[in-house]
Amino acid sequence: MSDTAQKYDIPFGRPWIEDEDRDAVMRVLQGHVLTHGPECKGFEDDWVAMMGGGYAASTSSCMASLHLAWMDVGVGPGDEVIVPAMTHAATVHAVALCGATPVFVDCEAGSGNMTADAIKAAITDKTKGIGIVHYIGIPCDMPAIMKVADAAGLPVVEDCAIAVGTRIDGIHVGLFGHVGCYSFYPVKHITTCEGGMIVSNNEETVARIAKFRAFSVDRTYSERKVPGIYDVADVGMNYRMSEMQGALGRTQLKKLPEILKRRKANFEALKAGLEEIGAIRVIDDTDPRYTNTHYCLIAVLEGDLAARRDDIILALQAMGVGTSVYYPHPVSRLTAYKKRYGYKEGAYPNAETISDRSIALPVGPHLGPDDMRDIVSAMQNAVRS
Ligand SMILES: *Cc1c(COP(=O)(O)O)cnc(C)c1O
């Protein structure tokens, strides 16, 4: 890198917290209702309004939502569940925690998503469910996947952790399968510090999961006529969201249209700039049915650049450009799963390419057009150094 290289301040992710968000949290603390209250209920209602349909229950994280989802499906030892190799460990942990066996499927190179055909090829007599992930805001082809799933009678759990606002023909992801799960971890589209949501088109499914989320107590707090008296009909969890988080989620959600607008503009500017450099392939969607929500920009390094990925990341870091890797390994290559099932290098070639040769670049609402120009300059510098 030359001595004249600029120094930027471009973090990969930065939660967008304003006075409105802080005030909402403080209002909860000024009262006495810290859980089981109107803020979580309000957040759930606002979420349904944003999606334009369905039912929603707030949870403590996306991992909690995913665990609730597979507990509700009822998978266990001896059952197989299809999952993508290219995802966050949480997608697979939720299946493994239930005692079921994850069956990994490679993604498509262009979108990072699993295809309906690849899923179909992985179905066996033991398959009891399909876990899909909408990679970095690009939807999987849910109409095609649901056709395969319905023909085989298999429930689909959608991990929408990084696909808030993602739609197919106007229908929000998470509403195609049995349930959809969301994350409000700080770097995701919106944040509640930690937090999640689980949604479904089926009211009974959400009602059942909402009970399971709160120890499987048969009556909610407000439904108890005699305080303290309730029954517990099942073994359950405590995966609830707090009122502070619910209040924060509501103010965050108001910013979503602006967040998605900025992400799209940033993504398009950055993509155009990077493609000028050459030997960089940007993961994107090309389907006119899709509304992509640009969680980040995945730059896949090709040719001579591919082997220099980690050095380029370090050079970008030295110039003050924050990056990440989504995701750093096919989950089946992580020790926890390699130990159980073994791993053959080359088994998931498209996922391996993304893990080993790509850089995730920021396009979040904390950044604007100047930052995108700076990232392109930094990348030019890093590639030449
Ligand atoms: C971040 C992420 C999760 C985990 O979300 P938490 O809310 O932190 O539990 C799960 N799945 C995917 C695809 C993610 O990106």
The ligand as an SDF file (V2000), in Angstrom:
LIG
                    3D

 15 15  0  0  0  0  0  0  0  0999 V2000
  -27.3000  -13.7130   12.2700 C   0  0  0  0  0  0  0  0  0  0  0  0
  -27.9440  -14.9300   11.7890 C   0  0  0  0  0  0  0  0  0  0  0  0
  -28.5880  -15.7990   12.6850 C   0  0  0  0  0  0  0  0  0  0  0  0
  -28.5130  -15.6300   14.1800 C   0  0  0  0  0  0  0  0  0  0  0  0
  -29.2920  -14.5690   14.6350 O   0  0  0  0  0  0  0  0  0  0  0  0
  -29.3520  -14.2700   16.2260 P   0  0  0  0  0  0  0  0  0  0  0  0
  -30.5000  -13.3010   16.3400 O   0  0  0  0  0  0  0  0  0  0  0  0
  -28.0460  -13.6530   16.5810 O   0  0  0  0  0  0  0  0  0  0  0  0
  -29.6200  -15.5500   16.9130 O   0  0  0  0  0  0  0  0  0  0  0  0
  -29.2680  -16.8890   12.1620 C   0  0  0  0  0  0  0  0  0  0  0  0
  -29.2980  -17.1330   10.8350 N   0  0  0  0  0  0  0  0  0  0  0  0
  -28.6680  -16.3250    9.9460 C   0  0  0  0  0  0  0  0  0  0  0  0
  -28.7570  -16.6510    8.4920 C   0  0  0  0  0  0  0  0  0  0  0  0
  -27.9560  -15.2090   10.3990 C   0  0  0  0  0  0  0  0  0  0  0  0
  -27.3110  -14.4370    9.5130 O   0  0  0  0  0  0  0  0  0  0  0  0
  1  2  1  0
  2  3  1  0
  2 14  2  0
  3  4  1  0
  3 10  2  0
  4  5  1  0
  5  6  1  0
  6  7  2  0
  6  8  1  0
  6  9  1  0
 10 11  1  0
 11 12  2  0
 12 13  1  0
 12 14  1  0
 14 15  1  0
M  END
$$$$
